[in-house]
Amino acid sequence: MSTAVSTANTSKTDGVLVIAVAAIIVALWAVGIAIY
């Protein structure tokens, strides 16, 4: 039971990290467009 919960938490954390990385990439891209 605890293993399943741990796996679910890990998956959720990975999802948040992926979203954060994507947001950073989009932000950097937007800044690059603004500079040019």
C-alpha positions in Angstrom: 0.0 0.0 0.0 2.7 2.4 1.0 4.7 1.5 -2.2 1.7 2.4 -4.3 1.3 5.8 -2.5 5.0 6.4 -2.9 4.9 5.7 -6.6 1.9 8.0 -7.0 3.7 10.8 -5.2 6.8 10.3 -7.4 4.7 10.4 -10.6 3.0 13.6 -9.4 6.3 15.2 -8.5 7.8 14.2 -11.9 4.8 15.8 -13.6 5.3 19.0 -11.7 9.0 19.0 -12.6 8.2 18.5 -16.3 5.7 21.4 -16.2 8.2 23.6 -14.4 10.9 22.8 -17.0 8.5 23.4 -19.8 7.5 26.8 -18.3 11.1 27.8 -18.0 11.8 26.9 -21.6 8.8 28.8 -22.8 9.8 31.8 -20.6 13.3 31.8 -22.0 11.9 31.5 -25.6 9.6 34.5 -24.9 12.5 36.5 -23.6 14.6 35.6 -26.6 11.7 36.8 -28.9 11.4 40.0 -26.9 15.1 40.7 -27.1 15.1 40.2 -30.9 
